[in-house]
Amino acid sequence: MKNCPYCKIEVGGNLKKCPLCQSRLNGEAERPYFPQQTTLKIQSFFYKLQLFIIWSMVILSLGLDFLFNLKVWPTLDIHWSLIVAMWLIVFEFGIMRLFKKGISSSRIMTLFVFIVLVMLGITAYYVGIFSLVTDWIAPIVVMGTLIANFVLAMLDKNGNAMVYLLTNLVVGILPYIVFYFMERDCPIAWIVCLLISVILFVGAIIFKGREVAGEIQRRLSV
């Protein structure tokens, strides 16, 4: 057992310094009291590694753009590094934070798609393809999200069907409402997306009707 020559105490385990005065301990080390967290250390290392890579890419892109005046799109007079930095920083502090324990799959996927679509819209606005993204790319991505939510609702065993159903319905109807108040004709792709959301909502009710009713009673205490 190790001992501290200054505090005159004995310290078990394999500590190298005194827990009271932080002086170096004398004596032979014993078997450690607590197991080493090897998995956490590996996860911490890879998290720090990807964090270093992301910030290196942000700094490098800003330097190439503002210091060397490197043009990625010669026909567009924009600072492309700001767009790259936006994607990388949002990925690190936004998307990475979604993947935590206790968050439902539907919520993760819906927020992930929402964040990506917002960034894609900003990028498309400065690049000059905003209409293409809003009229075609965005609704196709949303359709994929609706179908994935429907599959998750069918596979869910924890009584969270209402989350998937409401998410599908809101995601499908909301764009149509936005175009209505903008007094603009709704693109055909968004209309198809709306129809798919309603069809999947009805299908989920048909296949998961009892689970949905039980979930409503549980959540509303009725």
C-alpha positions in Angstrom: 0.0 0.0 0.0 1.2 3.5 -0.8 1.7 6.2 1.8 2.1 10.0 1.8 5.3 11.1 3.7 3.7 14.5 4.5 0.1 13.7 5.4 1.1 10.4 7.1 -1.8 8.5 5.5 -2.0 5.3 3.6 -3.6 5.3 0.2 -4.9 2.1 -1.5 -5.1 1.5 -5.2 -2.6 2.7 -7.8 -2.8 6.5 -7.3 0.5 8.3 -8.0 -0.3 11.5 -5.9 -1.7 12.1 -2.5 -5.4 13.0 -2.7 -4.9 15.6 0.0 -1.7 17.4 -0.7 -0.9 16.1 -4.3 2.5 15.0 -3.2 4.1 12.0 -4.8 3.2 8.8 -2.9 5.8 6.2 -1.7 5.4 2.5 -1.5 4.1 -0.3 -3.8 0.9 0.2 -5.8 -2.0 -2.2 -5.3 -4.6 -3.4 -7.7 -6.8 -0.4 -8.8 -10.1 0.0 -7.0 -12.0 1.2 -10.1 -11.9 -0.3 -13.6 -10.4 1.7 -16.3 -12.9 3.3 -18.7 -11.3 2.2 -21.9 -14.4 2.6 -24.0 -15.0 6.2 -22.8 -11.4 7.1 -23.5 -11.6 5.8 -27.0 -14.8 7.7 -27.6 -13.3 10.8 -26.2 -10.3 10.5 -28.4 -12.3 10.1 -31.6 -14.6 13.0 -30.6 -11.6 15.3 -30.1 -10.1 14.0 -33.4 -13.1 14.8 -35.4 -13.5 18.2 -33.6 -9.9 19.0 -34.5 -10.4 18.0 -38.2 -13.6 20.1 -38.5 -12.0 23.2 -37.1 -8.9 22.7 -39.2 -11.1 22.5 -42.3 -13.0 25.7 -41.2 -9.7 27.6 -40.6 -8.2 26.3 -43.9 -11.2 27.2 -46.0 -11.4 30.7 -44.5 -7.6 31.2 -45.1 -7.8 30.0 -48.8 -10.8 32.2 -49.4 -9.9 35.5 -47.7 -6.0 35.3 -47.7 -5.3 33.6 -51.0 -8.6 34.7 -52.7 -9.2 31.2 -54.1 -12.4 31.0 -56.1 -14.3 27.7 -56.1 -17.1 29.0 -58.3 -15.4 31.5 -60.7 -18.7 32.8 -62.0 -20.0 33.6 -58.5 -18.6 36.5 -56.5 -19.3 35.0 -53.0 -17.1 34.0 -50.1 -17.6 30.2 -50.3 -15.6 29.6 -47.1 -18.5 31.1 -45.1 -20.9 28.5 -46.5 -18.4 25.7 -45.8 -17.9 27.0 -42.3 -21.7 27.1 -41.7 -22.1 23.5 -42.8 -19.2 22.3 -40.6 -20.1 24.3 -37.5 -23.8 23.4 -37.7 -22.8 19.8 -38.2 -20.7 19.9 -35.1 -22.9 21.9 -32.7 -26.3 21.0 -34.1 -26.5 17.6 -35.7 -24.0 15.9 -33.4 -26.0 17.0 -30.4 -29.1 15.2 -31.7 -27.6 11.8 -31.3 -28.1 11.5 -27.5 -29.6 8.8 -25.5 -33.3 9.2 -24.7 -34.2 11.1 -27.9 -36.7 9.3 -30.1 -35.7 8.2 -33.6 -38.5 10.3 -35.1 -37.4 13.4 -33.4 -33.7 12.9 -34.4 -34.6 12.3 -38.0 -37.1 15.2 -38.3 -34.7 17.7 -36.7 -31.8 16.4 -38.8 -33.8 16.9 -42.0 -35.0 20.3 -40.9 -31.5 21.5 -40.1 -30.1 20.1 -43.4 -32.9 21.7 -45.4 -32.3 25.1 -43.8 -28.6 25.0 -44.5 -29.3 23.7 -48.0 -31.7 26.6 -48.6 -29.2 29.2 -47.5 -26.5 27.6 -49.7 -28.9 27.5 -52.7 -29.8 31.1 -52.2 -26.2 32.3 -52.6 -25.3 29.8 -55.3 -28.4 30.7 -57.3 -30.4 27.4 -57.3 -32.9 28.3 -54.6 -36.0 27.5 -56.8 -34.6 24.1 -57.6 -34.1 23.3 -53.9 -37.4 24.6 -52.7 -39.5 23.1 -55.6 -37.9 19.7 -56.1 -35.0 18.7 -53.8 -36.6 19.7 -50.5 -40.0 17.9 -51.1 -38.2 14.8 -52.3 -36.1 14.8 -49.0 -39.3 15.4 -47.0 -41.0 12.5 -48.8 -38.2 10.2 -47.8 -38.6 11.4 -44.2 -42.3 10.7 -44.2 -41.8 7.2 -45.5 -39.0 6.6 -42.9 -41.3 7.8 -40.1 -44.1 5.5 -41.3 -41.7 2.5 -41.2 -40.5 3.6 -37.7 -44.2 3.8 -36.5 -44.7 0.2 -37.8 -41.6 -1.1 -36.0 -42.1 0.9 -32.8 -42.7 -1.3 -29.7 -42.6 1.4 -27.1 -46.0 3.0 -27.7 -44.8 6.1 -29.5 -46.9 5.8 -32.6 -48.5 9.2 -32.1 -45.1 11.0 -32.4 -44.6 9.5 -35.9 -48.2 10.1 -37.0 -48.3 13.8 -35.9 -44.8 14.4 -37.3 -45.9 13.0 -40.7 -49.0 15.0 -40.8 -47.4 18.3 -39.7 -44.4 17.9 -42.1 -46.7 17.2 -45.0 -49.2 20.0 -44.4 -46.9 22.8 -43.3 -45.3 23.5 -46.7 -48.7 23.7 -48.3 -49.8 26.2 -45.8 -46.7 28.3 -46.3 -47.2 28.5 -50.0 -50.9 29.3 -49.5 -50.1 32.4 -47.3 -47.3 33.4 -49.7 -50.1 33.5 -52.4 -48.0 31.3 -54.6 -49.0 28.2 -56.5 -47.8 25.1 -54.6 -45.3 23.1 -56.7 -46.4 19.7 -57.8 -43.7 18.0 -55.7 -45.1 19.5 -52.5 -48.6 18.5 -53.4 -47.4 14.9 -53.9 -45.7 15.2 -50.6 -48.9 16.3 -48.9 -50.8 13.4 -50.4 -48.2 10.9 -49.3 -48.3 12.3 -45.7 -52.1 11.9 -45.6 -52.0 8.4 -47.0 -49.3 7.3 -44.6 -51.2 8.9 -41.7 -54.3 6.9 -42.6 -52.3 3.8 -43.1 -50.6 4.2 -39.7 -54.0 4.7 -38.1 -55.3 1.5 -39.8 -52.4 -0.6 -38.8 -51.6 0.9 -35.4 -55.1 2.1 -34.3 -55.2 0.3 -31.0 -51.7 1.4 -30.1 -52.6 5.0 -30.9 -55.8 4.9 -28.9 -53.9 3.5 -25.9 -51.2 6.1 -26.2 -53.8 8.9 -26.3 -55.3 7.6 -23.1 -52.0 7.3 -21.5 -50.8 10.7 -22.4 -54.1 12.5 -21.6 -54.9 10.3 -18.6 -58.4 9.6 -19.9 
